[in-house]
């Protein structure tokens, strides 16, 4: 039997995150404000108002490759994207 990380019954934990920074790189690194229980292998769907810049990630879904503190390393190449405000 594989070792699985327990996640409380919820669609996601928390069900929204405040993004404070996004890099223009591969992998794309997303920094959030809230502590959370997300793990590698889960997917994040981005809903980013145009006033925040980097409109290219709005309505995209990407997989978390690694979590380090409040940083998510995402399976998305954002090297050619606009800056995140």
Phi, psi and omega in degrees: 000134180285153175275117179248143176280128180289132173237130179302152180299110181190154177301310172211160183233112344290173184278358173207155179226145175270117179278128179254340180199149174219131179274157172260086187198175167232122359286154176289132180252123181250125177257133180241163183271333188260142169292153188203177181245021179292149180225164177302140180101340177279159179254148173241137174254128184263132173232100189239116177299146183300335179294345178270358182076189180043051182297343181296338180268351180299130179068018174263153175239135179221159181266140175285123178270325182201148175239125177230105183063238179263013181256132174252126173268113190255152179278052182222133178267110183251019185300326181262009183278162173293162178290149174273132185271000000 
